[in-house]
Amino acid sequence: MDFPLEFPDRSPGGIAATIARGVSAGDLAPGDRLPTVRTLAAAIGVSPATISAAWQALGRAGLIESRGRAGSFVRERRRDWLTPRMRGLAGYGEPLKLDLSRGTPDPALLPPLGPALGRVSMRAETGSYQELPVMPELARVLAESWPTTAQSITVVDGALDGISRTLEELLSFGDRVAIESPGFPPFYDLLDALGADAVPMAVDECGVTPAALSSALGRRVRAVLLQPRAHNPTGASMTEERARELAQILETHRDAADVVVVEDDHSGLISLAPDVSIGRWLPYRVVHVRSFSKSHGPDLRIAALGGPSAVIDRIVARRMLGPGWTSRMLQRILYDLLTDAAATAQVELARATYAARQRALVMALAEEGIALALPDGINLWLPVVSERAAIVQLAAAEIRVASGSPFMVGGGPEGAPEFVRVTVGGLNGDVPPAARALASAAAHTAVPVFALGGR
């Protein structure tokens, strides 16, 4: 058998881990055909059932696929409508019993849209292309809840749309942007698309560290992009003290006079943390983005964008040459959801439920010997010995999590600690068994990959 791997651990998990490492290392390429179950079983001296179990785990992890009588192949991950790092986050393989990889809210905890839809006009209300882009009543509700006094507030088609449009107004090709690492992978893809360079900033339990911001400013960045609450993937939230410290650095650093801060408050209404913004101290240099996807539903595709008029008004004007405005029907639905008592109560219930799930998982992991700070929001950043081995072992246990490397600028330095992201928001069942599986996978050591004939 001509196969470029050896299998020092011949258990199902060991075989699956070796194949997974072979895929990661490039020894096995997308589309490569794997040996048949019987052929590999005979070659390495195990039963066909052992190979079948390994193949099943790899299939659940989305690394291989069966094509019936044609055999099993390394999966060709073609989702051309997704950007590179978003492809790395997309779930592949057959559905599992517990999918904790998505980073999306629990659909059961979203407020129902039926009542709001019933109160929306059956006809499109706008009779002119030049009307205000934001309904006055929605603008008023947003302004009342904003963490600072924003000169201008508008609505856009989701947080990433708002951040993309903001950076397009701020950046020129070759500009540098200070950004969290770990951070949100589509941000890295966005900077690539804009021709900007990412300057990574470290994050601790209070958000971006002052030392990391100061170092990034020393590289003459044009903008700073950060998540003030329920940081994805770590669950960290910025304290008021930390925000004040970062604002002071931005105000006094010799290379920061023209730097604009963009804040992505993607989980604001389901976060336990106070609504803190650097804009409280630097109102004319901060664009704050608040998404309603986590609290009211990703498919609403609506977020609010507030900050200095010099930036916001340019974004509004540019949108008039594209989509024009965010549908006022969607705006009416959001306004209804933000002012309806039942919808507000449902969001509060979701907020408390996510917090309880985080607390339960952190406590259960502690009992398994893994001590973590309590995260905010719906995600947890789990340290593992081997990212790939953890993913394969969890897939064998019918659990899917997200790879950690796409969340790091450049995939992270070689030899750095490895992680997986766990969307605790999807953990609505029995927590202790999930914690045991996560802890076991976190401690699992990947089997080294050898070329045939070498050691």
N, C-alpha and C positions, 0 to 999 in steps of 0.2 A: 504494500500500500504506500503510495507516494503522497504523504501528508506532512506539512511543515511544522508539526507540533509534537511534543512529547507530553505524557500524562503521568507525572510522579504521584499525584493523588488520583486514585481511580474510583473514588466514590462519585455518585451523580453530581454532587456539588463541586467537587474538584475538577471533574471533566468539563462541566459547564463554565467554571471560572477560567480554565485554560483556554477554551474556545473564545470566551469574552475578551481575555487579554490579547489573544491572537488578532481579534478584530480591531481592538484599540491600537495595537502596535503596527497594523497594516500587513501582518503576515497572512491574513485572510481579508480579501477585498469584497466589497459589495457585489453580489452576483455569483460569488464562488460557490460551487457545488460541494457539499459536505459528503463524506463517505456514508454509505448506507449503514443503518444500525447494525446489521449482522457483520458487515465488513470491518467496521471499527471495533466491535465487540471482540471478534476473533483476533484482530491485530494486537489489541492491548490486554487480552485475557480476562475480560469481564463478561457478564451475561448481557444479552440484548436488552433485557429489562432495565439494566443500569444505564445503557446509552439512551434508551427511550426516555427515562426520567430526566436525564441531562438535557436532551433535546426539548422536552416539554418546558423545562425551566427557561431555556434560552428563547423559546417561542413566546413565553409569557413576558419576558423582558424586552421583546421586540427586536432581538438581535438576529434571529433566523426565521425563515418561513418555510412551510411545507407546500410543495407543489404536486401533491398526490404521488402518482407513480414516477414522476420525473425526479423525485427526491427532495432533500432539504437544502436550502441555499441561504447564504448570508444575505440578509435583507438589504435591498436597494432602497434607501430612504429618500424617495423622491416626493417632495411636497413643494413644488416649485413656486407656489404662491406665498410661501413663508420665507422670511429672511434667514440667513444661516444659523444664528443662535436660536431663533424661534423653532427651527426644525429640530434642534437639539432638545428642546423642551416638549415637543409634541409627543403624545403617547402613541406607542406602536404596539403591535401584537394584539392577541385576543383580549377581550374584556376580562378583568380580574375581579375577585370578590371585593377588594378594597383598593380604590384608586386614590392615592394621596399625592398625586403628582401635578395636578392641574393648576393650582394657584387660584382657583375660582371659588366663589361662595357656595354654600350649601343651598340648592334651589328651594328646599323646604323652608328656609328661613327668610326668603325674600318676600316683601309685602305683595299681596295679590294685586294685579293690575286691573282686574275687572271693574271695581268701583270707579277707579280713575278714568278708565276708558269710557265708562258709561256717562261720564260728565264732560267728555270732550265733544266739541261740536262735530256734527256729521259732515260739515263742509269745511273746506280750507278757508281760514279767516282772512288771510292776507290778500289785499287787493292791489298792492303796489310793491315793486321791487326795491323801493327806496325807504320802506318803513324801518323803524328801529330794529336792529338785529336781535334784541332781547326784549321779551315782554316786560313792561314796567313792573308788574306785580312780582314776577320772578326775580327781577333785578333787585327789588326792595328786600325780598326774603334772603337772597344771597348776601347782600350788603350787611344785613343785620346779624348774620351768622359768621361773617368774615373775621379772621383773626387779627386783621389790621384795618386801617382806613384806606381802602384802595381808591386810587383816583378814578379807575375805570374797571368795570367788570363786564365780561361777555361770556357767552357759552359756545362750546365747540363740540366736536363729535368724539368725545372720549378724551381721557387724560393724555394718551400718546399723541393724539392729533394736536392738542394744545401745546404740548412740549415740542413737537416737531415744528409747528408754525412759529413758536417763539424762537427756537434756535435758528431757524431759517432767516429770521429777521436780524438776529444778533451776530451770526458767524459768517466769516469768509473762509474760502478754501485754505486749509493749512492751519487754521486757528486751533488752539488747545482748549480743552474743556476738562475741568476738575470733576471727577465723578467717583462715586463710591465703588469700592471693590472689596467684598462682594457687593453686587448691585443687580439691577434689573437688566437681563440680557438684551432685550430689544433696544435699550438705550445705546448699547455698544454698536449694534447694527445701524442705528440712526446716525451716530457719529461717523461711522464708516461711509454711509451714503452721502453725508454732507461734506466729506473730505476733511473732517476734523480729527485731531488726535486726542485720545483719552489719556488723562493723567490720573492715575488711581489714587484714591484716598481711603485710608483704613477706617474701619467702623468699630466702635465698642458698644457697650450696652446703652450708651446715651447718644448714639449717632456718630457722625463724622468727628474724628478726634481733632483738637486744635492743632496739634503738631502736623497732622496730615494736611490740613487746610493750608497752614502756613508754608509748608514745603511745596504744595501745588501752586500756590500764588507766586512763589519764587521762580516758577517756570513760565511766568507771564501768560496765564490762562485768560481767555476772554470771558468765560462763564463758569459758574459752579452749578452742578446739577445734583440735587440730593433729595432724600425722602425724609420728611420730618417725623412721620409717625408710622408705626407698624411696618418698619423697613422690610422690603422684600429682597433677600430671603431671611434675614436674621430675626425679624420681629422686634428690633430695637426701636425706641422712640426717643426723640430729642427732648431733653429737659429744658426748662426756661433758663437755667444757669448756663447750660451748654450753648443755647442759642445766643445768649448775651455775649458769651466769650467769643463765639465765631463772628458775631457782628463787630465786636471790637477789633478783631484781627483784620476783617475786611475794611474797616474804617481807617486803620492806622498803617497797614502794610504798604510799603512804598510801591509795590507793583499791582495794587488792587484798585486804583482810583476809578477805572472804567469797568470793573468786573460786575456783571449782573448775575444774581442768584435766581435759579429756577427751582421751585419747591414742588415736588410731586406728592400731594396729600391724597394718595389713591385709596386709602382705607379709612378716611376721617371719621365717618359716622358710625363705624363699627369698632373704632379704636377706643381703648380705655384711657389713653394718655391725653393730657390737656392739649388744646389746639394752639401750638406754639409756632411762631413764624419769625424768622430773622427780619422780616419786614416791619416788625414792631419798632426796631431800632434804625433800619435803613429802608424806609418806605419807598424811596424813589429808585431803589436798586434791586428790588425783589419782585419776581413774578410768581404768584402762588396759584397752583392748579389743584382744584378739588374735583375728584371723580366720584360718581355715584354708582359705579358698576358693582362694587363689593356690597354696598348697602341696599341698592334697589334693582340691580340686575345688569349684567354685562351687555345684554342686547338692547338696552335703552340707548347706548352709544352717546352719552351726554356727560359733559364735565363743564365746570365753571373755571374761568381764567381771570385773575384780577391782579392789578399792579399799576405801575406808572402809565399815564395816558400816552406818553411818547412811544411806548412799546405796544400796548394793547390796541390803540387806535390804528397803528400800522397793520396789525394782524387782522383787525376787522376790515380794513380797506382792502387788504390782499384777498381775503375770503370772498369779497364781493365779485372778484374776477374768477371765482371757482364755484363752490357750493352756494355762495351768497350768505346764507345764514343756516343755523340749525333749525329744523322744522319746528314751527310754533305749535304744532300738535304735540310733538315730543316735549316741548317746553311746558305746555299746558299740563301734560301728564306728570312731569317732574314737580311742577308747582303744586299740583293736587297732592302728590305723595308727600311733599315736604310740609304741607299744612293740614293734612287729614289726621285726625287723632288716632284712628285705627292703624294707619300706615306707619305713623311715628312710633306707636307702641310696638309694632312688629319689628321695626329696626332696633329698638331698644332691647327687645327680647333676643334678637340675633346677636347683638353686641354682648349681652350677658352670657349667651350660650357659647359663643366662641371663646370667651374668657374662661368659662368653666371647662371646656374641652382642652384648652391649653394647660390649665392648672392640673387637670386629671392626668394628662400625658406626661407632663414634667414630673409629677409625683410618682407615677408608675415607672418612668425611666430611672428615677433616683433609687427606687427599690431594686432595679436591675444593675445598679452601680454606675449610672451615667448622670452626673450632676450638671444641670443646665439652669441658666437664669430664665425666669418666666418671660416668654415673648409676648408681644402685643400683636393683635390682628389674627390672621388665619394661618401663618406659616411658622415653621420651626426649622432651625439650621442645625443639623445633626452631624457631629464629627464622626468619621469612620476611618478605619485602617485603610480600606481600599474602596473607592467609589464604585468601580465596576463590579467587584465581588459582592458588595452590599446589594446592588441593584439586582444581580442575578439571584442571590440567595432569597431576597424578598419576593422576587417574582415566583420562585419555587413555592413560597408560602402564600401565593395569590395576593401579594401586596405590591403596588407600584408607587415609586417615589421618583422625584426629579433628580437628574444628575447635577452635581454641584459645580462642575468645571465651567459650564456656560455662564455662571453668575460672576466669574472672575475675569477681570480685564486680561486679555491674552490667554485665558484659560488658567491663569495662576502660574507662579514660578515653579520650576521643577523642584520636586522634593518638598513642596509646601504641604501642610495638612490638607486632607481631603474631607469632603462633606457631601451630604445629600440634603435636598430640601423636602420637607414633609409638610403637606397642606393639612393642618390639623382641622381646618374647617370642614373637611370631609369625614372626620372621624366621629361618627354619630352612633357607634355601636359599643361593644365591650372593649374598653381601653386596655386592660392588663395583657390580654393575648397579643394585641398589636405592639405594645411596649416591649414584650418579651421578644417578638420577632425582630423589631427594630434594633434592640440592644444586641441580639445575637448577630445580626447582619453587620452592625457597626464594628464588632470585634473580629469579624471574619477576615483572615489574611488571604490575599489573592495568591494563587499558585503561580510561581515563575514560569515564563514561557521560554522554551528552548527550541532552537532549530534542530532538526534531525541530525544526528551525528555529532552534536556539540554539547558542551557542558558549561 
